[in-house]
Amino acid sequence: MVTLQSQAYEAPYQGEPAVWLTYGPYEAVILPEIGGNCIAFRDNVNQYRFLHEPAPEEMESFKEKPIIHGIPVLFPPNRYEDGKFPWNGKCYEFPVNEPSTGNHLHGFLHNIPWTVEQFSADEHASRITLVQQVGTEHPVYRYFPHEFTIKLSYTLNELGLHQHILVRNDGTDSMPCLLAFHTSINAPFAANSLASDYRFKMTTGQRWALNDRMLPTGQFQLLTAEEELMKTTGISPFFEPMDNHYTSQPQNGRNRMELTDTRNRVTLVYDVGTSFKQWMIWNNNATEGFFCPEPQINLVNAPSVNLPAEQIGLLSLEPGEIWEETGRLYCIPQKQ
């Protein structure tokens, strides 16, 4: 499918089946067989690579653990104590896949195949929709016994990369709706820049205190002076090792991360919508190159935290109900 300025087509990405989207200077790559991961978003005119892509020699480790590249879908996201997920008087048992903490980590959708429902291109955009339809025979149902549909769409046009996620309860009882994106952003994203050229801001609010198993205590801890700068004038994404959990606090009606390249005087905006009530930030022990601003619906381990459901994002969907949200990655000139 080709027009003068946009395309949507199937071609390998480092040997893996992929769908490529192009529009004007932009290019995006989606890997349906590996979690529906949007593994690349690029501006080929300015030589910007916004997402952390696996190098050829990293492909095998990426396929084994597809978490720190692209935009993995986490459902349900982050950690659950002892793999236990209490819900409506029952307790689901998730596999303990993080031996160092004894927790379950990151859910069931980031490392399994998704079905491509459609992809297309025209003069307005290129686009793809992927679907995960979970029924009683689906491998996820064993651990998460609900029938549901998730649709994930990406659209590429002159406004950048747009994301739409939808969850529908297809079953007969209430289901939890807990989701996040483990988005991995390059810093630097420009070929001619250094990590030291970058500053980021986020609409974070309070920081949750975590115990030695990386689970929330239900309390908040005081923000440092550097964490306050994250909310105001900005700071390096690598100012210290971060594996931190925050509430979101929208500013000017939006919930977002802004990453500014001071050399090229351009800001990458990651706008995620206000339904994401929490943020995780992980920066690989302050190693320059990439970091992960992760929008989450819910607090880590939310079903086991004794706080109001609305406060901690412990959402539920009744039969037939739909939850949906959008996000966008785009660039703007650096603010003066």
LODO-470480 format. One record per residue (C-alpha): chain; x, y, z. Coordinates in nm, 3 decimals. Each point is the difference from the previous one (the first is absolute). Layout:
% residues N
+-------+---------+---------+---------+
| kette |      c1 |      c2 |      c3 |
+-------+---------+---------+---------+
|     A |       X |       Y |       Z |
...
+-------+---------+---------+---------+
This chain:
% residues 336
+-------+---------+---------+---------+
| kette |      c1 |      c2 |      c3 |
+-------+---------+---------+---------+
|     A |   0.000 |   0.000 |   0.000 |
|     A |   0.176 |   0.309 |  -0.125 |
|     A |  -0.073 |   0.367 |  -0.062 |
|     A |   0.238 |   0.280 |  -0.085 |
|     A |   0.077 |   0.070 |   0.365 |
|     A |  -0.116 |  -0.305 |   0.198 |
|     A |   0.040 |  -0.378 |  -0.002 |
|     A |  -0.105 |  -0.299 |   0.210 |
|     A |   0.165 |  -0.327 |  -0.090 |
|     A |   0.138 |  -0.326 |   0.135 |
|     A |   0.378 |  -0.050 |   0.002 |
|     A |   0.247 |  -0.154 |   0.247 |
|     A |   0.152 |   0.199 |   0.284 |
|     A |   0.333 |  -0.158 |   0.090 |
|     A |  -0.137 |  -0.336 |  -0.116 |
|     A |  -0.335 |   0.030 |   0.181 |
|     A |  -0.339 |   0.041 |  -0.171 |
|     A |  -0.097 |   0.367 |   0.017 |
|     A |  -0.242 |   0.259 |  -0.133 |
|     A |   0.162 |   0.327 |  -0.107 |
|     A |  -0.184 |   0.332 |  -0.005 |
|     A |   0.133 |   0.311 |  -0.173 |
|     A |  -0.133 |   0.351 |  -0.037 |
|     A |   0.209 |   0.288 |  -0.131 |
|     A |   0.322 |   0.003 |   0.208 |
|     A |  -0.136 |  -0.247 |   0.256 |
|     A |   0.036 |  -0.376 |   0.026 |
|     A |  -0.134 |  -0.249 |   0.257 |
|     A |   0.044 |  -0.376 |   0.032 |
|     A |  -0.233 |  -0.240 |   0.183 |
|     A |   0.083 |  -0.362 |   0.092 |
|     A |  -0.327 |  -0.197 |   0.017 |
|     A |   0.171 |  -0.326 |   0.103 |
|     A |   0.184 |   0.163 |   0.293 |
|     A |  -0.270 |   0.153 |   0.214 |
|     A |  -0.131 |   0.240 |  -0.266 |
|     A |   0.301 |   0.213 |   0.094 |
|     A |   0.046 |   0.331 |  -0.181 |
|     A |   0.375 |  -0.047 |  -0.018 |
|     A |   0.094 |   0.311 |  -0.199 |
|     A |  -0.113 |   0.358 |  -0.056 |
|     A |   0.238 |   0.206 |  -0.210 |
|     A |   0.032 |   0.335 |  -0.175 |
|     A |   0.221 |  -0.095 |  -0.294 |
|     A |   0.046 |   0.358 |  -0.122 |
|     A |   0.144 |   0.125 |   0.330 |
|     A |   0.159 |  -0.337 |   0.088 |
|     A |  -0.197 |  -0.035 |   0.322 |
|     A |  -0.061 |  -0.346 |   0.148 |
|     A |  -0.240 |   0.058 |   0.285 |
|     A |  -0.045 |  -0.355 |   0.132 |
|     A |   0.269 |  -0.232 |   0.140 |
|     A |   0.040 |  -0.267 |  -0.268 |
|     A |   0.193 |  -0.325 |   0.042 |
|     A |   0.335 |  -0.016 |  -0.176 |
|     A |   0.042 |  -0.306 |  -0.228 |
|     A |   0.206 |  -0.177 |   0.266 |
|     A |  -0.278 |   0.069 |   0.257 |
|     A |  -0.284 |  -0.160 |  -0.196 |
|     A |   0.017 |  -0.339 |   0.170 |
|     A |   0.000 |   0.149 |   0.351 |
|     A |  -0.277 |   0.241 |  -0.107 |
|     A |  -0.219 |  -0.288 |  -0.120 |
|     A |   0.062 |  -0.185 |   0.326 |
|     A |  -0.090 |   0.305 |   0.212 |
|     A |  -0.167 |   0.272 |  -0.212 |
|     A |  -0.031 |   0.268 |   0.267 |
|     A |   0.262 |   0.275 |  -0.042 |
|     A |  -0.044 |   0.070 |  -0.372 |
|     A |  -0.280 |   0.176 |  -0.185 |
|     A |  -0.345 |   0.024 |   0.163 |
|     A |  -0.087 |  -0.330 |   0.173 |
|     A |  -0.360 |  -0.045 |   0.121 |
|     A |  -0.021 |  -0.101 |   0.368 |
|     A |  -0.327 |  -0.163 |   0.107 |
|     A |  -0.022 |  -0.010 |   0.295 |
|     A |   0.308 |   0.218 |   0.056 |
|     A |   0.293 |  -0.013 |   0.235 |
|     A |   0.022 |  -0.206 |   0.321 |
|     A |  -0.246 |  -0.216 |   0.195 |
|     A |   0.105 |  -0.133 |   0.339 |
|     A |   0.070 |  -0.376 |  -0.003 |
|     A |  -0.181 |  -0.013 |  -0.336 |
|     A |  -0.335 |   0.045 |   0.177 |
|     A |  -0.277 |   0.213 |  -0.151 |
|     A |  -0.310 |   0.018 |   0.222 |
|     A |  -0.318 |   0.095 |  -0.184 |
|     A |  -0.368 |  -0.019 |   0.098 |
|     A |   0.051 |  -0.256 |   0.273 |
|     A |   0.234 |  -0.219 |  -0.206 |
|     A |   0.378 |  -0.001 |  -0.022 |
|     A |   0.165 |  -0.054 |  -0.337 |
|     A |   0.343 |  -0.162 |   0.001 |
|     A |   0.252 |   0.153 |  -0.240 |
|     A |   0.340 |  -0.162 |  -0.057 |
|     A |   0.280 |   0.143 |   0.214 |
|     A |   0.238 |   0.111 |  -0.276 |
|     A |   0.220 |   0.241 |   0.195 |
|     A |   0.195 |  -0.223 |   0.241 |
|     A |   0.186 |   0.293 |   0.158 |
|     A |  -0.324 |   0.140 |   0.146 |
|     A |  -0.225 |  -0.307 |  -0.001 |
|     A |  -0.256 |   0.190 |  -0.209 |
|     A |  -0.178 |  -0.034 |  -0.331 |
|     A |   0.118 |   0.268 |  -0.244 |
|     A |  -0.160 |   0.161 |  -0.309 |
|     A |  -0.295 |  -0.220 |  -0.089 |
|     A |  -0.071 |  -0.215 |  -0.303 |
|     A |  -0.028 |   0.202 |  -0.324 |
|     A |   0.347 |   0.145 |  -0.067 |
|     A |   0.159 |  -0.327 |  -0.119 |
|     A |  -0.275 |  -0.182 |  -0.193 |
|     A |  -0.126 |   0.041 |  -0.359 |
|     A |  -0.272 |   0.252 |  -0.083 |
|     A |  -0.231 |  -0.027 |  -0.302 |
|     A |   0.021 |   0.272 |  -0.263 |
|     A |  -0.358 |   0.106 |  -0.061 |
|     A |   0.086 |   0.245 |  -0.276 |
|     A |   0.265 |   0.235 |  -0.133 |
|     A |  -0.040 |   0.266 |  -0.266 |
|     A |   0.130 |   0.327 |  -0.138 |
|     A |  -0.151 |   0.295 |  -0.183 |
|     A |   0.078 |   0.367 |  -0.053 |
|     A |  -0.099 |   0.078 |   0.359 |
|     A |   0.191 |  -0.264 |   0.201 |
|     A |   0.137 |  -0.350 |   0.027 |
|     A |  -0.144 |  -0.222 |   0.270 |
|     A |  -0.020 |  -0.342 |   0.159 |
|     A |  -0.237 |  -0.170 |   0.247 |
|     A |   0.098 |  -0.307 |   0.200 |
|     A |  -0.232 |  -0.208 |   0.214 |
|     A |   0.024 |  -0.240 |   0.290 |
|     A |  -0.323 |  -0.196 |   0.050 |
|     A |   0.011 |  -0.199 |   0.322 |
|     A |  -0.248 |  -0.286 |   0.038 |
|     A |  -0.003 |  -0.316 |   0.207 |
|     A |   0.254 |  -0.168 |  -0.232 |
|     A |   0.242 |   0.292 |  -0.006 |
|     A |   0.326 |  -0.057 |   0.196 |
|     A |  -0.057 |   0.318 |   0.206 |
|     A |  -0.335 |  -0.133 |   0.130 |
|     A |   0.178 |  -0.257 |   0.216 |
|     A |   0.135 |   0.275 |   0.224 |
|     A |  -0.246 |   0.280 |  -0.071 |
|     A |  -0.340 |  -0.176 |  -0.030 |
|     A |  -0.195 |   0.262 |  -0.191 |
|     A |  -0.120 |   0.023 |  -0.358 |
|     A |   0.100 |   0.332 |  -0.150 |
|     A |   0.130 |   0.178 |  -0.310 |
|     A |   0.289 |   0.246 |  -0.022 |
|     A |   0.050 |   0.206 |  -0.315 |
|     A |   0.321 |   0.197 |  -0.050 |
|     A |   0.026 |   0.248 |  -0.288 |
|     A |   0.281 |   0.219 |  -0.129 |
|     A |  -0.048 |   0.284 |  -0.248 |
|     A |   0.284 |   0.190 |  -0.165 |
|     A |  -0.064 |   0.341 |  -0.158 |
|     A |   0.130 |   0.357 |  -0.002 |
|     A |  -0.076 |   0.022 |   0.374 |
|     A |   0.239 |  -0.282 |   0.090 |
|     A |  -0.087 |  -0.342 |   0.144 |
|     A |  -0.346 |  -0.045 |   0.151 |
|     A |  -0.093 |  -0.297 |   0.220 |
|     A |  -0.346 |  -0.126 |   0.094 |
|     A |  -0.066 |  -0.282 |   0.247 |
|     A |  -0.342 |  -0.156 |   0.071 |
|     A |  -0.102 |  -0.272 |   0.247 |
|     A |  -0.349 |  -0.157 |  -0.015 |
|     A |  -0.141 |  -0.248 |   0.251 |
|     A |  -0.152 |  -0.283 |  -0.206 |
|     A |  -0.083 |  -0.214 |   0.304 |
|     A |  -0.287 |  -0.028 |   0.246 |
|     A |   0.164 |   0.137 |   0.316 |
|     A |   0.204 |   0.302 |   0.105 |
|     A |   0.366 |   0.000 |  -0.109 |
|     A |   0.300 |   0.207 |   0.113 |
|     A |   0.143 |   0.241 |  -0.259 |
|     A |   0.364 |   0.071 |   0.089 |
|     A |   0.241 |   0.104 |  -0.276 |
|     A |   0.323 |   0.186 |  -0.070 |
|     A |   0.256 |   0.062 |  -0.272 |
|     A |   0.369 |  -0.065 |   0.073 |
|     A |   0.097 |   0.271 |  -0.250 |
|     A |   0.377 |   0.019 |  -0.067 |
|     A |   0.115 |   0.343 |  -0.117 |
|     A |   0.345 |   0.069 |  -0.144 |
|     A |   0.211 |   0.275 |   0.156 |
|     A |   0.164 |   0.101 |  -0.224 |
|     A |  -0.256 |  -0.052 |  -0.279 |
|     A |   0.191 |   0.221 |  -0.248 |
|     A |   0.303 |  -0.135 |  -0.186 |
|     A |   0.204 |   0.317 |   0.069 |
|     A |  -0.077 |   0.032 |   0.373 |
|     A |   0.131 |  -0.133 |   0.331 |
|     A |  -0.193 |  -0.116 |   0.304 |
|     A |   0.131 |   0.308 |   0.181 |
|     A |  -0.199 |   0.217 |  -0.243 |
|     A |  -0.332 |  -0.131 |   0.136 |
|     A |  -0.242 |   0.119 |   0.267 |
|     A |  -0.338 |  -0.150 |   0.081 |
|     A |  -0.318 |   0.103 |   0.182 |
|     A |  -0.293 |  -0.217 |   0.113 |
|     A |  -0.341 |   0.063 |   0.150 |
|     A |   0.084 |  -0.193 |   0.313 |
|     A |  -0.165 |   0.072 |   0.334 |
|     A |   0.094 |  -0.185 |   0.317 |
|     A |   0.251 |  -0.284 |   0.027 |
|     A |  -0.118 |  -0.330 |   0.141 |
|     A |   0.220 |  -0.162 |   0.264 |
|     A |   0.105 |  -0.352 |  -0.102 |
|     A |   0.120 |  -0.280 |   0.223 |
|     A |   0.298 |  -0.228 |  -0.066 |
|     A |  -0.218 |  -0.210 |  -0.235 |
|     A |  -0.078 |   0.309 |  -0.210 |
|     A |  -0.361 |   0.002 |   0.121 |
|     A |  -0.183 |   0.313 |   0.122 |
|     A |  -0.042 |   0.042 |   0.373 |
|     A |  -0.305 |   0.223 |  -0.053 |
|     A |   0.201 |   0.299 |   0.123 |
|     A |   0.172 |   0.283 |  -0.187 |
|     A |   0.360 |   0.110 |   0.038 |
|     A |   0.134 |   0.353 |  -0.022 |
|     A |   0.114 |   0.114 |  -0.343 |
|     A |   0.362 |   0.102 |  -0.038 |
|     A |   0.097 |   0.335 |  -0.150 |
|     A |   0.087 |  -0.182 |  -0.325 |
|     A |  -0.341 |  -0.169 |  -0.010 |
|     A |  -0.165 |   0.338 |   0.041 |
|     A |   0.196 |   0.117 |  -0.307 |
|     A |  -0.153 |  -0.288 |  -0.198 |
|     A |  -0.334 |   0.178 |   0.039 |
|     A |   0.117 |   0.355 |  -0.077 |
|     A |   0.311 |   0.104 |  -0.193 |
|     A |   0.124 |  -0.351 |  -0.082 |
|     A |   0.310 |  -0.206 |   0.074 |
|     A |   0.218 |  -0.267 |  -0.162 |
|     A |  -0.175 |  -0.338 |  -0.035 |
|     A |   0.315 |  -0.149 |   0.154 |
|     A |   0.043 |   0.227 |   0.304 |
|     A |  -0.009 |  -0.308 |   0.226 |
|     A |  -0.106 |  -0.368 |  -0.024 |
|     A |  -0.378 |  -0.012 |  -0.021 |
|     A |  -0.250 |  -0.282 |   0.045 |
|     A |  -0.260 |   0.231 |   0.148 |
|     A |  -0.378 |   0.004 |   0.025 |
|     A |  -0.204 |   0.323 |  -0.001 |
|     A |  -0.356 |   0.119 |  -0.019 |
|     A |  -0.077 |   0.200 |  -0.311 |
|     A |  -0.093 |   0.366 |   0.036 |
|     A |  -0.113 |   0.145 |  -0.334 |
|     A |   0.116 |   0.349 |  -0.086 |
|     A |  -0.201 |   0.230 |  -0.226 |
|     A |  -0.250 |  -0.281 |  -0.054 |
|     A |   0.255 |  -0.252 |  -0.131 |
|     A |   0.195 |  -0.297 |   0.131 |
|     A |   0.336 |  -0.021 |  -0.174 |
|     A |   0.377 |  -0.035 |  -0.008 |
|     A |   0.208 |   0.259 |  -0.187 |
|     A |   0.356 |  -0.078 |  -0.109 |
|     A |   0.197 |   0.297 |  -0.134 |
|     A |   0.311 |  -0.022 |  -0.218 |
|     A |   0.172 |   0.328 |   0.082 |
|     A |   0.248 |  -0.037 |  -0.289 |
|     A |  -0.268 |  -0.034 |  -0.269 |
|     A |  -0.249 |   0.215 |   0.191 |
|     A |  -0.284 |  -0.247 |  -0.033 |
|     A |  -0.229 |  -0.164 |   0.256 |
|     A |  -0.150 |  -0.348 |  -0.028 |
|     A |  -0.343 |  -0.006 |   0.165 |
|     A |  -0.145 |  -0.328 |   0.128 |
|     A |  -0.365 |   0.079 |   0.082 |
|     A |  -0.174 |  -0.297 |   0.158 |
|     A |  -0.345 |   0.114 |   0.109 |
|     A |  -0.132 |   0.063 |   0.349 |
|     A |  -0.139 |  -0.352 |   0.059 |
|     A |   0.354 |  -0.102 |   0.090 |
|     A |   0.000 |   0.093 |   0.369 |
|     A |   0.353 |  -0.128 |   0.072 |
|     A |   0.350 |   0.019 |  -0.150 |
|     A |   0.298 |  -0.229 |   0.030 |
|     A |   0.345 |   0.130 |  -0.097 |
|     A |   0.289 |  -0.239 |  -0.062 |
|     A |   0.337 |   0.108 |  -0.141 |
|     A |   0.211 |  -0.318 |   0.005 |
|     A |   0.201 |   0.106 |   0.303 |
|     A |   0.061 |   0.346 |  -0.150 |
|     A |   0.171 |  -0.147 |  -0.307 |
|     A |  -0.004 |   0.255 |  -0.281 |
|     A |  -0.175 |  -0.098 |  -0.323 |
|     A |  -0.367 |  -0.054 |   0.088 |
|     A |  -0.252 |   0.020 |   0.282 |
|     A |  -0.356 |  -0.119 |   0.054 |
|     A |  -0.280 |   0.243 |   0.095 |
|     A |  -0.280 |  -0.254 |   0.055 |
|     A |  -0.362 |   0.117 |   0.018 |
|     A |  -0.213 |  -0.232 |   0.216 |
|     A |  -0.370 |  -0.013 |   0.074 |
|     A |   0.062 |  -0.149 |   0.342 |
|     A |   0.227 |   0.003 |   0.300 |
|     A |   0.243 |  -0.291 |   0.014 |
|     A |  -0.158 |  -0.298 |   0.183 |
|     A |  -0.329 |   0.194 |   0.011 |
|     A |  -0.234 |  -0.294 |   0.083 |
|     A |   0.191 |  -0.058 |   0.325 |
|     A |   0.027 |   0.365 |   0.108 |
|     A |  -0.257 |   0.123 |   0.252 |
|     A |  -0.075 |   0.337 |  -0.159 |
|     A |  -0.304 |   0.128 |  -0.194 |
|     A |  -0.026 |  -0.159 |  -0.346 |
|     A |  -0.035 |   0.337 |  -0.174 |
|     A |   0.318 |   0.131 |   0.164 |
|     A |   0.211 |  -0.299 |  -0.103 |
|     A |  -0.151 |  -0.058 |  -0.345 |
|     A |  -0.156 |  -0.336 |   0.085 |
|     A |  -0.244 |   0.014 |  -0.290 |
|     A |  -0.270 |  -0.254 |  -0.078 |
|     A |  -0.206 |  -0.065 |  -0.310 |
|     A |  -0.350 |  -0.142 |   0.019 |
|     A |  -0.120 |  -0.237 |  -0.277 |
|     A |  -0.002 |   0.182 |  -0.333 |
|     A |   0.176 |   0.309 |   0.135 |
|     A |   0.293 |   0.163 |  -0.181 |
|     A |   0.301 |   0.193 |   0.130 |
|     A |   0.214 |   0.190 |  -0.250 |
|     A |   0.277 |   0.258 |  -0.007 |
|     A |   0.231 |   0.166 |  -0.248 |
|     A |   0.361 |   0.111 |  -0.009 |
|     A |   0.225 |   0.189 |  -0.237 |
|     A |   0.369 |   0.051 |  -0.072 |
|     A |   0.084 |   0.321 |  -0.185 |
|     A |   0.258 |   0.279 |  -0.017 |
|     A |  -0.024 |   0.371 |   0.065 |
|     A |   0.265 |   0.276 |  -0.015 |
|     A |   0.180 |   0.053 |   0.331 |
|     A |  -0.170 |   0.254 |   0.221 |
|     A |   0.193 |   0.326 |   0.029 |
+-------+---------+---------+---------+
